[in-house]
Amino acid sequence: MSRGPLVHLIDGSVYIFRAYYSLPSMSAPDGTPTNAAYGFANALIKYLAETDATHGAVMFDFSAESFRNEIEPEYKANRGETPEDLAPQFEICVRVASALGFAVFEKELYEADDLLATVAERVVSKGGSARIVTSDKDLAQLVREDGRVVAYDLARDELRDAAGVRAKFGVDPDQIPDYLGLVGDSVDNLPGVPGVGPKGASAALRYFGKIEHISADPADWSEVGVRGAARLATLIDAHRERALRTRDLATVRRDVPDTDPPLGELAYRGALPTQVKTLFGELGWDRIASRITRWRESR
């Protein structure tokens, strides 16, 4: 039985921020800031040219807050206010992705991560496979043992399957939320267990499986194979509820409502000439369109 299409699911929010902090200030003829949008557009165009994708979609955060902020008000609080010159570029990036011919997803109260997880789940259920294009380590939890969902870091040109996740983090893909529960995630302002680092966390999880199964008795750690086992047992037990809370926040949702696109809606047929001409003209991008290799109709 032949396998369905490979669907490229791109974490738009990650690459918007990457572009913003990588490129100098730019602006459209009307003064609108465009450096993040320009870098984002370049990344999409380059990716399409290099992969010749037949199916794809781009997922965006709907806003700076999600349902996780209702659970934990300090979630991502360390990021502060969105820079004034970045705020207007999010909508431009959505328009860019759409003009380039991608299916676009954003959903109030949910993050791009949740949309990526939900659509990947739907794609697999319909017989396809998915490549999650992101640099976000949280999304390693989506990688499947059967190879039907893998992660790809565009900036590092690294493709990571389940074996790659284990090589990188020392745990199975489905243990990534537990791993983050123990070590925390400074990017999302998620606290871990004080004094527990990556090596201790991965060793504990390889042996005990989940945070709630990690023994508080140092005697049970004799075969874990990690230094300072007694200290780790005490630390994790003392902060177990904190670790479980962080795990919950780090776990992506795979059931975002009204997010079940048919594979046909994810088919990539090329950039839309009229939309590209209009949008790129507004932004003053005179040359970038020449790098687009696939168009939906004759120009």
MIDOSE-1310 file (N, C-alpha, C; in nm, 2 decimals, decimal comma, always signed):
residues 299
msrg	+0,08/-0,12/+0,00/+0,00/+0,00/+0,00/+0,09/+0,13/+0,00; +0,06/+0,21/-0,10/+0,15/+0,33/-0,11/+0,11/+0,43/+0,00; +0,21/+0,51/+0,04/+0,18/+0,61/+0,14/+0,14/+0,74/+0,07; +0,05/+0,82/+0,14/+0,00/+0,94/+0,09/+0,11/+1,05/+0,08
plvh	+0,07/+1,17/+0,05/+0,17/+1,28/+0,03/+0,24/+1,32/+0,16; +0,36/+1,38/+0,14/+0,44/+1,44/+0,24/+0,39/+1,59/+0,25; +0,34/+1,62/+0,37/+0,29/+1,76/+0,38/+0,39/+1,84/+0,47; +0,43/+1,95/+0,42/+0,53/+2,03/+0,48/+0,45/+2,14/+0,57
lidg	+0,47/+2,13/+0,70/+0,39/+2,21/+0,79/+0,49/+2,31/+0,86; +0,48/+2,43/+0,82/+0,58/+2,53/+0,86/+0,54/+2,62/+0,98; +0,62/+2,63/+1,08/+0,60/+2,71/+1,20/+0,63/+2,85/+1,17; +0,53/+2,92/+1,11/+0,55/+3,06/+1,07/+0,60/+3,15/+1,18
svyi	+0,55/+3,14/+1,30/+0,58/+3,23/+1,41/+0,73/+3,23/+1,44; +0,79/+3,11/+1,44/+0,93/+3,09/+1,47/+1,01/+3,17/+1,37; +0,98/+3,16/+1,24/+1,06/+3,22/+1,14/+1,04/+3,36/+1,12; +0,93/+3,41/+1,17/+0,91/+3,56/+1,17/+1,00/+3,62/+1,27
fray	+1,01/+3,57/+1,39/+1,10/+3,62/+1,50/+1,24/+3,60/+1,45; +1,28/+3,49/+1,39/+1,41/+3,47/+1,35/+1,45/+3,58/+1,25; +1,36/+3,61/+1,16/+1,39/+3,71/+1,05/+1,40/+3,85/+1,12; +1,32/+3,88/+1,21/+1,32/+4,01/+1,27/+1,45/+4,04/+1,34
yslp	+1,50/+3,94/+1,41/+1,62/+3,96/+1,49/+1,75/+3,94/+1,40; +1,73/+3,89/+1,28/+1,85/+3,87/+1,19/+1,87/+3,98/+1,09; +1,77/+4,05/+1,05/+1,78/+4,15/+0,95/+1,78/+4,29/+1,00; +1,85/+4,39/+0,93/+1,84/+4,53/+0,98/+1,70/+4,58/+0,94
smsa	+1,67/+4,70/+0,99/+1,55/+4,77/+0,97/+1,52/+4,79/+0,82; +1,40/+4,76/+0,78/+1,36/+4,79/+0,64/+1,22/+4,85/+0,65; +1,17/+4,92/+0,55/+1,04/+4,97/+0,55/+0,98/+4,98/+0,41; +0,85/+4,97/+0,40/+0,78/+4,98/+0,27/+0,77/+5,13/+0,23
pdgt	+0,73/+5,16/+0,11/+0,72/+5,30/+0,07/+0,64/+5,39/+0,16; +0,54/+5,32/+0,23/+0,45/+5,40/+0,32/+0,50/+5,41/+0,46; +0,62/+5,35/+0,48/+0,69/+5,36/+0,61/+0,66/+5,24/+0,70; +0,58/+5,14/+0,66/+0,55/+5,02/+0,74/+0,68/+4,94/+0,75
ptna	+0,72/+4,90/+0,87/+0,84/+4,81/+0,89/+0,82/+4,68/+0,81; +0,93/+4,63/+0,75/+0,92/+4,51/+0,67/+1,03/+4,41/+0,69; +1,13/+4,43/+0,78/+1,24/+4,34/+0,78/+1,20/+4,20/+0,81; +1,11/+4,18/+0,91/+1,07/+4,04/+0,95/+1,00/+3,98/+0,83
aygf	+0,91/+4,05/+0,77/+0,83/+4,00/+0,66/+0,91/+3,97/+0,54; +1,01/+4,05/+0,52/+1,10/+4,02/+0,40/+1,18/+3,90/+0,42; +1,24/+3,88/+0,54/+1,32/+3,76/+0,57/+1,23/+3,64/+0,57; +1,11/+3,65/+0,62/+1,01/+3,54/+0,62/+0,98/+3,50/+0,48
anal	+0,95/+3,60/+0,40/+0,92/+3,57/+0,26/+1,03/+3,50/+0,19; +1,15/+3,55/+0,21/+1,27/+3,48/+0,15/+1,29/+3,34/+0,20; +1,26/+3,31/+0,33/+1,27/+3,18/+0,38/+1,18/+3,08/+0,31; +1,05/+3,13/+0,29/+0,95/+3,05/+0,23/+0,99/+3,02/+0,08
ikyl	+1,03/+3,12/+0,01/+1,06/+3,11/-0,13/+1,18/+3,01/-0,15; +1,28/+3,03/-0,06/+1,40/+2,94/-0,07/+1,36/+2,80/-0,04; +1,27/+2,78/+0,06/+1,23/+2,64/+0,10/+1,16/+2,58/-0,01; +1,07/+2,65/-0,08/+0,99/+2,59/-0,19/+1,08/+2,55/-0,30
aetd	+1,18/+2,64/-0,33/+1,27/+2,61/-0,44/+1,36/+2,49/-0,42; +1,39/+2,47/-0,29/+1,48/+2,36/-0,26/+1,41/+2,22/-0,23; +1,28/+2,23/-0,20/+1,21/+2,10/-0,17/+1,11/+2,06/-0,27; +1,07/+2,15/-0,36/+0,97/+2,11/-0,46/+0,85/+2,04/-0,39
athg	+0,80/+2,10/-0,28/+0,69/+2,04/-0,20/+0,56/+2,03/-0,28; +0,49/+1,92/-0,26/+0,36/+1,90/-0,33/+0,25/+1,94/-0,24; +0,27/+1,95/-0,11/+0,17/+1,98/-0,01/+0,23/+2,07/+0,10; +0,16/+2,17/+0,15/+0,22/+2,25/+0,25/+0,12/+2,34/+0,32
avmf	+0,16/+2,39/+0,44/+0,08/+2,49/+0,51/+0,17/+2,56/+0,60; +0,12/+2,68/+0,64/+0,20/+2,77/+0,73/+0,10/+2,80/+0,85; +0,16/+2,78/+0,97/+0,08/+2,80/+1,09/+0,13/+2,92/+1,17; +0,04/+3,00/+1,22/+0,08/+3,13/+1,29/+0,01/+3,13/+1,43
dfsa	+0,08/+3,20/+1,52/+0,01/+3,23/+1,65/-0,10/+3,33/+1,62; -0,21/+3,32/+1,68/-0,32/+3,42/+1,65/-0,29/+3,55/+1,72; -0,23/+3,54/+1,84/-0,19/+3,66/+1,92/-0,08/+3,62/+2,01; -0,04/+3,72/+2,09/+0,07/+3,69/+2,19/+0,03/+3,60/+2,30
esfr	-0,10/+3,58/+2,32/-0,15/+3,50/+2,43/-0,24/+3,39/+2,38; -0,25/+3,28/+2,46/-0,33/+3,17/+2,42/-0,39/+3,11/+2,55; -0,46/+3,00/+2,53/-0,53/+2,94/+2,65/-0,43/+2,91/+2,76; -0,30/+2,89/+2,73/-0,20/+2,86/+2,83/-0,18/+2,98/+2,93
neie	-0,21/+3,10/+2,88/-0,20/+3,21/+2,98/-0,31/+3,22/+3,08; -0,42/+3,15/+3,04/-0,53/+3,14/+3,14/-0,49/+3,04/+3,25; -0,41/+2,94/+3,21/-0,37/+2,84/+3,31/-0,25/+2,90/+3,39; -0,16/+2,96/+3,32/-0,03/+3,02/+3,39/-0,01/+3,16/+3,33
peyk	-0,05/+3,26/+3,41/-0,03/+3,40/+3,36/+0,11/+3,44/+3,32; +0,21/+3,37/+3,39/+0,35/+3,40/+3,36/+0,40/+3,33/+3,23; +0,32/+3,25/+3,17/+0,36/+3,19/+3,05/+0,41/+3,29/+2,94; +0,53/+3,28/+2,90/+0,59/+3,37/+2,80/+0,60/+3,51/+2,84
anrg	+0,58/+3,54/+2,97/+0,58/+3,67/+3,02/+0,72/+3,74/+3,01; +0,82/+3,66/+3,00/+0,96/+3,71/+2,99/+0,99/+3,78/+2,86; +0,90/+3,75/+2,76/+0,92/+3,81/+2,63/+0,88/+3,96/+2,62; +0,80/+4,00/+2,72/+0,76/+4,14/+2,73/+0,67/+4,18/+2,61
etpe	+0,66/+4,31/+2,59/+0,57/+4,36/+2,48/+0,64/+4,33/+2,35; +0,55/+4,31/+2,25/+0,60/+4,29/+2,11/+0,66/+4,42/+2,06; +0,78/+4,42/+2,00/+0,84/+4,54/+1,95/+0,75/+4,62/+1,86; +0,75/+4,75/+1,87/+0,66/+4,83/+1,80/+0,67/+4,81/+1,65
dlap	+0,79/+4,79/+1,60/+0,81/+4,77/+1,46/+0,79/+4,63/+1,41; +0,77/+4,54/+1,50/+0,74/+4,40/+1,46/+0,59/+4,38/+1,45; +0,51/+4,44/+1,54/+0,37/+4,41/+1,55/+0,29/+4,42/+1,42; +0,31/+4,52/+1,34/+0,24/+4,53/+1,21/+0,28/+4,43/+1,11
qfei	+0,39/+4,36/+1,13/+0,44/+4,27/+1,03/+0,38/+4,13/+1,04; +0,32/+4,09/+1,15/+0,25/+3,96/+1,16/+0,15/+3,94/+1,05; +0,06/+4,04/+1,03/-0,04/+4,03/+0,93/+0,02/+4,03/+0,79; +0,12/+4,10/+0,77/+0,19/+4,10/+0,64/+0,24/+3,96/+0,61
cvrv	+0,30/+3,89/+0,71/+0,35/+3,76/+0,69/+0,24/+3,66/+0,66; +0,12/+3,68/+0,72/+0,01/+3,59/+0,68/-0,03/+3,61/+0,53; -0,03/+3,74/+0,49/-0,06/+3,77/+0,35/+0,05/+3,72/+0,26; +0,17/+3,72/+0,30/+0,29/+3,67/+0,22/+0,27/+3,52/+0,20
asal	+0,24/+3,44/+0,31/+0,23/+3,30/+0,30/+0,11/+3,26/+0,20; +0,00/+3,34/+0,22/-0,11/+3,31/+0,13/-0,08/+3,35/-0,02; -0,02/+3,46/-0,04/+0,02/+3,50/-0,18/+0,11/+3,39/-0,24; +0,20/+3,34/-0,16/+0,29/+3,24/-0,21/+0,22/+3,10/-0,24
gfav	+0,09/+3,09/-0,20/+0,02/+2,97/-0,24/+0,00/+2,87/-0,13; +0,04/+2,91/+0,00/+0,03/+2,81/+0,11/-0,11/+2,82/+0,17; -0,16/+2,70/+0,22/-0,27/+2,70/+0,31/-0,22/+2,77/+0,44; -0,31/+2,85/+0,50/-0,27/+2,93/+0,62/-0,36/+2,89/+0,73
feke	-0,31/+2,87/+0,85/-0,39/+2,84/+0,97/-0,35/+2,93/+1,09; -0,45/+2,99/+1,15/-0,43/+3,06/+1,28/-0,57/+3,05/+1,35; -0,56/+3,04/+1,48/-0,69/+3,01/+1,56/-0,68/+3,09/+1,69; -0,78/+3,16/+1,72/-0,79/+3,23/+1,84/-0,77/+3,14/+1,96
lyea	-0,69/+3,18/+2,06/-0,66/+3,11/+2,18/-0,56/+2,99/+2,17; -0,52/+2,97/+2,05/-0,42/+2,86/+2,02/-0,29/+2,91/+1,96; -0,19/+2,84/+1,98/-0,06/+2,87/+1,92/-0,03/+2,80/+1,80; +0,06/+2,84/+1,72/+0,10/+2,77/+1,60/+0,14/+2,63/+1,63
ddll	+0,20/+2,60/+1,74/+0,24/+2,47/+1,78/+0,12/+2,37/+1,79; +0,01/+2,42/+1,84/-0,11/+2,34/+1,85/-0,17/+2,31/+1,71; -0,17/+2,41/+1,62/-0,22/+2,39/+1,49/-0,13/+2,29/+1,41; +0,00/+2,30/+1,43/+0,09/+2,21/+1,37/+0,06/+2,07/+1,41
atva	+0,04/+2,05/+1,54/+0,02/+1,92/+1,60/-0,11/+1,86/+1,55; -0,22/+1,95/+1,55/-0,35/+1,90/+1,50/-0,35/+1,86/+1,36; -0,29/+1,95/+1,27/-0,29/+1,92/+1,13/-0,20/+1,80/+1,10; -0,09/+1,78/+1,17/-0,01/+1,67/+1,15/-0,08/+1,54/+1,18
ervv	-0,16/+1,54/+1,29/-0,24/+1,43/+1,33/-0,34/+1,39/+1,22; -0,41/+1,50/+1,17/-0,51/+1,47/+1,07/-0,45/+1,42/+0,94; -0,33/+1,47/+0,90/-0,26/+1,43/+0,78/-0,23/+1,28/+0,79; -0,18/+1,24/+0,91/-0,14/+1,09/+0,92/-0,27/+1,01/+0,92
skgg	-0,38/+1,06/+0,98/-0,50/+0,98/+0,98/-0,56/+0,96/+0,84; -0,52/+1,05/+0,75/-0,57/+1,04/+0,61/-0,47/+0,97/+0,52; -0,37/+0,91/+0,58/-0,27/+0,83/+0,50/-0,15/+0,90/+0,46; -0,13/+1,03/+0,50/-0,02/+1,11/+0,46/+0,09/+1,10/+0,56
sari	+0,20/+1,18/+0,54/+0,30/+1,20/+0,64/+0,33/+1,35/+0,65; +0,40/+1,39/+0,75/+0,42/+1,53/+0,77/+0,57/+1,56/+0,81; +0,62/+1,68/+0,76/+0,75/+1,73/+0,81/+0,72/+1,86/+0,88; +0,75/+1,87/+1,01/+0,73/+1,99/+1,09/+0,85/+2,08/+1,07
vtsd	+0,84/+2,19/+1,01/+0,95/+2,28/+0,98/+0,96/+2,38/+1,09; +1,05/+2,37/+1,18/+1,06/+2,45/+1,30/+1,20/+2,44/+1,37; +1,23/+2,54/+1,45/+1,35/+2,52/+1,54/+1,31/+2,51/+1,68; +1,18/+2,49/+1,71/+1,12/+2,48/+1,84/+1,14/+2,34/+1,90
kdla	+1,22/+2,33/+2,00/+1,24/+2,19/+2,06/+1,11/+2,13/+2,11; +1,02/+2,21/+2,15/+0,89/+2,16/+2,21/+0,83/+2,06/+2,10; +0,84/+2,09/+1,98/+0,77/+2,02/+1,87/+0,84/+1,88/+1,84; +0,95/+1,85/+1,91/+1,01/+1,72/+1,89/+0,91/+1,61/+1,94
qlvr	+0,81/+1,66/+2,03/+0,71/+1,56/+2,08/+0,62/+1,51/+1,97; +0,62/+1,57/+1,86/+0,53/+1,53/+1,75/+0,59/+1,42/+1,66; +0,72/+1,40/+1,67/+0,79/+1,31/+1,59/+0,74/+1,17/+1,62; +0,71/+1,09/+1,52/+0,66/+0,95/+1,53/+0,76/+0,85/+1,51
edgr	+0,75/+0,74/+1,58/+0,84/+0,63/+1,57/+0,84/+0,56/+1,43; +0,72/+0,57/+1,37/+0,71/+0,50/+1,24/+0,76/+0,59/+1,12; +0,81/+0,71/+1,16/+0,87/+0,80/+1,06/+0,77/+0,88/+0,98; +0,64/+0,88/+1,02/+0,54/+0,95/+0,94/+0,53/+1,10/+0,98
vvay	+0,59/+1,13/+1,09/+0,61/+1,27/+1,13/+0,76/+1,29/+1,17; +0,82/+1,39/+1,10/+0,96/+1,42/+1,14/+0,97/+1,57/+1,16; +1,08/+1,62/+1,22/+1,10/+1,76/+1,24/+1,22/+1,80/+1,15; +1,21/+1,93/+1,10/+1,32/+1,98/+1,02/+1,35/+2,12/+1,06
dlar	+1,48/+2,14/+1,10/+1,52/+2,28/+1,14/+1,58/+2,34/+1,01; +1,51/+2,44/+0,96/+1,55/+2,51/+0,84/+1,68/+2,58/+0,85; +1,71/+2,65/+0,96/+1,83/+2,73/+0,97/+1,95/+2,63/+0,98; +1,94/+2,52/+1,05/+2,05/+2,43/+1,06/+2,05/+2,32/+0,95
delr	+1,95/+2,31/+0,87/+1,93/+2,21/+0,77/+1,95/+2,07/+0,84; +1,87/+2,05/+0,95/+1,87/+1,92/+1,02/+1,74/+1,86/+1,02; +1,73/+1,74/+0,97/+1,61/+1,66/+0,97/+1,62/+1,56/+1,09; +1,52/+1,55/+1,17/+1,52/+1,47/+1,29/+1,41/+1,38/+1,30
daag	+1,44/+1,25/+1,30/+1,34/+1,14/+1,32/+1,34/+1,10/+1,47; +1,27/+0,99/+1,50/+1,27/+0,95/+1,64/+1,41/+0,92/+1,70; +1,49/+0,86/+1,62/+1,63/+0,83/+1,66/+1,70/+0,96/+1,68; +1,68/+1,06/+1,60/+1,74/+1,19/+1,61/+1,70/+1,26/+1,74
vrak	+1,57/+1,25/+1,77/+1,52/+1,31/+1,90/+1,59/+1,25/+2,02; +1,61/+1,11/+2,01/+1,68/+1,05/+2,13/+1,82/+1,09/+2,13; +1,89/+1,10/+2,02/+2,03/+1,14/+2,01/+2,04/+1,29/+2,07; +1,95/+1,37/+2,04/+1,95/+1,51/+2,08/+1,92/+1,53/+2,23
fgvd	+1,81/+1,47/+2,27/+1,76/+1,50/+2,40/+1,77/+1,38/+2,50; +1,80/+1,27/+2,45/+1,82/+1,15/+2,54/+1,69/+1,09/+2,59; +1,58/+1,12/+2,52/+1,45/+1,07/+2,56/+1,37/+1,04/+2,43; +1,26/+0,96/+2,44/+1,18/+0,94/+2,33/+1,09/+1,06/+2,30
pdqi	+1,05/+1,07/+2,17/+0,97/+1,19/+2,14/+0,85/+1,22/+2,23; +0,78/+1,11/+2,27/+0,66/+1,13/+2,35/+0,70/+1,17/+2,50; +0,83/+1,17/+2,53/+0,87/+1,21/+2,66/+0,92/+1,35/+2,67; +0,91/+1,42/+2,55/+0,96/+1,56/+2,55/+0,89/+1,65/+2,65
pdyl	+0,75/+1,64/+2,66/+0,69/+1,73/+2,76/+0,74/+1,70/+2,90; +0,76/+1,57/+2,94/+0,82/+1,54/+3,07/+0,96/+1,59/+3,09; +1,04/+1,58/+2,98/+1,17/+1,64/+2,98/+1,17/+1,79/+3,01; +1,08/+1,86/+2,94/+1,07/+2,00/+2,96/+1,01/+2,03/+3,10
glvg	+0,93/+1,94/+3,15/+0,88/+1,96/+3,28/+0,99/+1,96/+3,39; +1,09/+1,88/+3,36/+1,21/+1,87/+3,45/+1,31/+1,98/+3,43; +1,35/+2,01/+3,30/+1,45/+2,11/+3,28/+1,40/+2,25/+3,25; +1,27/+2,26/+3,23/+1,21/+2,39/+3,20/+1,24/+2,44/+3,06
dsvd	+1,19/+2,55/+3,03/+1,21/+2,61/+2,89/+1,21/+2,76/+2,91; +1,33/+2,82/+2,91/+1,35/+2,96/+2,93/+1,28/+3,05/+2,82; +1,27/+2,99/+2,70/+1,21/+3,06/+2,59/+1,06/+3,10/+2,62; +0,99/+3,00/+2,68/+0,85/+3,02/+2,71/+0,83/+3,05/+2,85
nlpg	+0,94/+3,08/+2,93/+0,93/+3,12/+3,07/+0,86/+3,00/+3,15; +0,90/+2,88/+3,12/+0,84/+2,77/+3,19/+0,95/+2,72/+3,29; +0,92/+2,72/+3,42/+1,02/+2,67/+3,52/+1,03/+2,52/+3,52; +1,15/+2,48/+3,54/+1,17/+2,33/+3,56/+1,20/+2,31/+3,71
vpgv	+1,27/+2,20/+3,73/+1,31/+2,17/+3,87/+1,45/+2,22/+3,90; +1,46/+2,31/+3,99/+1,59/+2,37/+4,02/+1,70/+2,26/+4,05; +1,81/+2,28/+3,98/+1,92/+2,18/+4,00/+1,92/+2,06/+3,91; +1,81/+2,04/+3,83/+1,80/+1,93/+3,74/+1,83/+1,98/+3,60
gpkg	+1,94/+1,92/+3,54/+1,98/+1,96/+3,41/+1,94/+1,85/+3,31; +1,98/+1,87/+3,18/+1,94/+1,78/+3,07/+1,98/+1,63/+3,10; +2,11/+1,61/+3,14/+2,16/+1,48/+3,16/+2,08/+1,40/+3,27; +2,05/+1,47/+3,38/+1,98/+1,41/+3,49/+1,84/+1,38/+3,45
asaa	+1,78/+1,48/+3,38/+1,64/+1,46/+3,34/+1,62/+1,35/+3,25; +1,71/+1,34/+3,15/+1,69/+1,23/+3,05/+1,72/+1,09/+3,11; +1,82/+1,09/+3,20/+1,85/+0,96/+3,27/+1,73/+0,91/+3,35; +1,67/+1,01/+3,43/+1,56/+0,97/+3,51/+1,44/+0,92/+3,43
lryf	+1,41/+0,99/+3,32/+1,30/+0,95/+3,23/+1,32/+0,82/+3,16; +1,45/+0,80/+3,12/+1,47/+0,67/+3,05/+1,45/+0,56/+3,14; +1,47/+0,58/+3,27/+1,45/+0,47/+3,37/+1,31/+0,46/+3,42; +1,26/+0,58/+3,46/+1,12/+0,57/+3,53/+1,01/+0,60/+3,43
gkie	+1,03/+0,66/+3,32/+0,93/+0,68/+3,22/+0,86/+0,82/+3,22; +0,80/+0,85/+3,33/+0,72/+0,98/+3,34/+0,76/+1,04/+3,48; +0,73/+1,17/+3,48/+0,76/+1,25/+3,61/+0,69/+1,19/+3,73; +0,56/+1,15/+3,71/+0,49/+1,09/+3,83/+0,54/+0,96/+3,88
hisa	+0,62/+0,89/+3,79/+0,68/+0,76/+3,83/+0,82/+0,77/+3,88; +0,88/+0,89/+3,88/+1,01/+0,90/+3,93/+1,01/+0,89/+4,08; +1,09/+0,79/+4,13/+1,09/+0,76/+4,28/+1,16/+0,87/+4,36; +1,10/+0,89/+4,48/+1,16/+0,98/+4,57/+1,26/+0,91/+4,66
dpad	+1,27/+0,78/+4,65/+1,36/+0,70/+4,73/+1,49/+0,68/+4,66; +1,60/+0,74/+4,70/+1,73/+0,72/+4,64/+1,77/+0,58/+4,61; +1,72/+0,49/+4,69/+1,76/+0,34/+4,68/+1,70/+0,29/+4,54; +1,60/+0,35/+4,49/+1,54/+0,31/+4,36/+1,62/+0,36/+4,24
wsev	+1,72/+0,44/+4,27/+1,79/+0,51/+4,16/+1,92/+0,44/+4,13; +1,95/+0,32/+4,20/+2,08/+0,26/+4,19/+2,12/+0,22/+4,04; +2,02/+0,20/+3,96/+2,05/+0,16/+3,82/+2,02/+0,27/+3,72; +1,99/+0,39/+3,77/+1,96/+0,50/+3,68/+2,09/+0,54/+3,60
gvrg	+2,20/+0,53/+3,66/+2,33/+0,56/+3,60/+2,35/+0,71/+3,58; +2,33/+0,78/+3,69/+2,35/+0,93/+3,68/+2,42/+0,97/+3,81; +2,51/+1,07/+3,81/+2,57/+1,12/+3,93/+2,47/+1,20/+4,01; +2,49/+1,19/+4,14/+2,41/+1,27/+4,23/+2,27/+1,22/+4,24
aarl	+2,25/+1,09/+4,23/+2,11/+1,03/+4,22/+2,03/+1,07/+4,34; +2,08/+1,06/+4,46/+2,01/+1,09/+4,58/+1,96/+1,24/+4,58; +2,05/+1,32/+4,54/+2,01/+1,47/+4,53/+1,90/+1,49/+4,43; +1,91/+1,42/+4,31/+1,81/+1,44/+4,21/+1,67/+1,39/+4,26
atli	+1,67/+1,27/+4,32/+1,55/+1,21/+4,38/+1,48/+1,31/+4,47; +1,56/+1,38/+4,56/+1,50/+1,47/+4,65/+1,45/+1,60/+4,58; +1,53/+1,65/+4,49/+1,48/+1,77/+4,42/+1,36/+1,75/+4,34; +1,35/+1,64/+4,26/+1,23/+1,61/+4,18/+1,11/+1,59/+4,27
dahr	+1,13/+1,52/+4,38/+1,01/+1,50/+4,46/+0,96/+1,63/+4,52; +1,05/+1,72/+4,56/+1,02/+1,84/+4,62/+0,94/+1,94/+4,52; +0,97/+1,92/+4,40/+0,92/+2,01/+4,30/+0,83/+1,94/+4,19; +0,78/+1,83/+4,23/+0,71/+1,74/+4,14/+0,58/+1,81/+4,08
eral	+0,51/+1,88/+4,17/+0,39/+1,95/+4,12/+0,42/+2,06/+4,02; +0,53/+2,13/+4,04/+0,58/+2,23/+3,95/+0,61/+2,17/+3,82; +0,68/+2,05/+3,82/+0,72/+1,99/+3,70/+0,60/+1,94/+3,62; +0,50/+1,89/+3,69/+0,38/+1,84/+3,62/+0,31/+1,95/+3,56
rtrd	+0,31/+2,07/+3,62/+0,24/+2,18/+3,57/+0,31/+2,23/+3,44; +0,44/+2,23/+3,45/+0,52/+2,27/+3,33/+0,50/+2,17/+3,22; +0,49/+2,05/+3,25/+0,47/+1,95/+3,15/+0,34/+1,97/+3,08; +0,23/+2,00/+3,15/+0,10/+2,03/+3,09/+0,11/+2,15/+3,00
latv	+0,18/+2,25/+3,04/+0,19/+2,37/+2,95/+0,27/+2,34/+2,82; +0,37/+2,25/+2,84/+0,46/+2,22/+2,72/+0,40/+2,12/+2,63; +0,29/+2,06/+2,67/+0,22/+1,96/+2,58/+0,13/+2,02/+2,48; +0,16/+2,00/+2,35/+0,08/+2,06/+2,25/-0,06/+2,00/+2,24
rrdv	-0,15/+2,07/+2,19/-0,29/+2,02/+2,17/-0,30/+1,96/+2,03; -0,36/+1,85/+2,02/-0,37/+1,78/+1,89/-0,52/+1,78/+1,85; -0,60/+1,86/+1,91/-0,75/+1,86/+1,89/-0,80/+2,00/+1,87; -0,73/+2,09/+1,81/-0,78/+2,23/+1,79/-0,91/+2,22/+1,71
pdtd	-1,02/+2,28/+1,76/-1,15/+2,27/+1,69/-1,15/+2,32/+1,55; -1,23/+2,26/+1,47/-1,25/+2,31/+1,33/-1,12/+2,32/+1,25; -1,03/+2,22/+1,28/-0,90/+2,22/+1,21/-0,88/+2,08/+1,16; -0,94/+2,05/+1,05/-0,94/+1,91/+0,99/-0,94/+1,93/+0,83
pplg	-0,83/+1,98/+0,78/-0,83/+2,01/+0,63/-0,82/+1,88/+0,55; -0,90/+1,86/+0,44/-0,87/+1,75/+0,35/-0,73/+1,77/+0,29; -0,67/+1,66/+0,25/-0,54/+1,67/+0,19/-0,54/+1,76/+0,07; -0,65/+1,76/+0,00/-0,65/+1,84/-0,12/-0,64/+1,99/-0,09
elay	-0,69/+2,03/+0,02/-0,67/+2,17/+0,06/-0,53/+2,21/+0,10; -0,45/+2,11/+0,12/-0,31/+2,13/+0,16/-0,21/+2,12/+0,04; -0,27/+2,08/-0,08/-0,19/+2,07/-0,20/-0,13/+2,21/-0,24; +0,00/+2,20/-0,27/+0,07/+2,33/-0,31/+0,07/+2,33/-0,46
rgal	+0,01/+2,44/-0,52/+0,00/+2,45/-0,66/+0,08/+2,57/-0,72; +0,15/+2,64/-0,63/+0,23/+2,76/-0,68/+0,18/+2,89/-0,62; +0,27/+2,99/-0,64/+0,23/+3,13/-0,60/+0,12/+3,19/-0,69; +0,05/+3,28/-0,63/-0,06/+3,35/-0,70/-0,01/+3,48/-0,76
ptqv	+0,00/+3,49/-0,89/+0,06/+3,60/-0,95/+0,00/+3,74/-0,92; -0,13/+3,75/-0,92/-0,19/+3,87/-0,89/-0,17/+3,92/-0,74; -0,18/+3,82/-0,65/-0,16/+3,85/-0,51/-0,01/+3,89/-0,49; +0,08/+3,82/-0,55/+0,22/+3,85/-0,53/+0,25/+3,99/-0,58
ktlf	+0,20/+4,02/-0,70/+0,23/+4,15/-0,77/+0,18/+4,26/-0,68; +0,05/+4,24/-0,63/-0,01/+4,35/-0,55/+0,06/+4,37/-0,42; +0,08/+4,26/-0,35/+0,14/+4,27/-0,21/+0,29/+4,31/-0,22; +0,37/+4,25/-0,30/+0,51/+4,28/-0,31/+0,53/+4,43/-0,36
gelg	+0,43/+4,47/-0,45/+0,44/+4,61/-0,50/+0,42/+4,71/-0,39; +0,32/+4,68/-0,30/+0,29/+4,76/-0,18/+0,41/+4,77/-0,09; +0,48/+4,66/-0,08/+0,59/+4,66/+0,01/+0,72/+4,71/-0,05; +0,72/+4,73/-0,18/+0,85/+4,78/-0,24/+0,95/+4,68/-0,26
wdri	+0,90/+4,55/-0,28/+0,99/+4,44/-0,30/+1,00/+4,42/-0,45; +1,09/+4,48/-0,52/+1,10/+4,48/-0,66/+1,16/+4,35/-0,72; +1,25/+4,29/-0,65/+1,33/+4,18/-0,70/+1,29/+4,04/-0,65; +1,23/+4,04/-0,53/+1,22/+3,91/-0,47/+1,13/+3,81/-0,54
asri	+1,03/+3,86/-0,62/+0,94/+3,78/-0,69/+1,02/+3,70/-0,80; +1,13/+3,75/-0,85/+1,20/+3,68/-0,95/+1,26/+3,55/-0,90; +1,26/+3,53/-0,77/+1,32/+3,41/-0,71/+1,21/+3,30/-0,69; +1,09/+3,33/-0,72/+0,98/+3,24/-0,71/+0,98/+3,14/-0,83
trwr	+0,99/+3,02/-0,80/+1,01/+2,92/-0,91/+0,88/+2,85/-0,96; +0,77/+2,86/-0,88/+0,65/+2,80/-0,91/+0,53/+2,89/-0,90; +0,45/+2,90/-1,01/+0,34/+2,99/-1,01/+0,21/+2,90/-1,04; +0,10/+2,95/-0,99/-0,02/+2,87/-1,00/-0,08/+2,88/-1,14
esr	-0,05/+2,99/-1,21/-0,10/+3,00/-1,35/+0,00/+3,08/-1,43; -0,02/+3,09/-1,56/+0,08/+3,16/-1,64/+0,08/+3,31/-1,60; +0,19/+3,37/-1,60/+0,21/+3,51/-1,56/+0,17/+3,61/-1,67
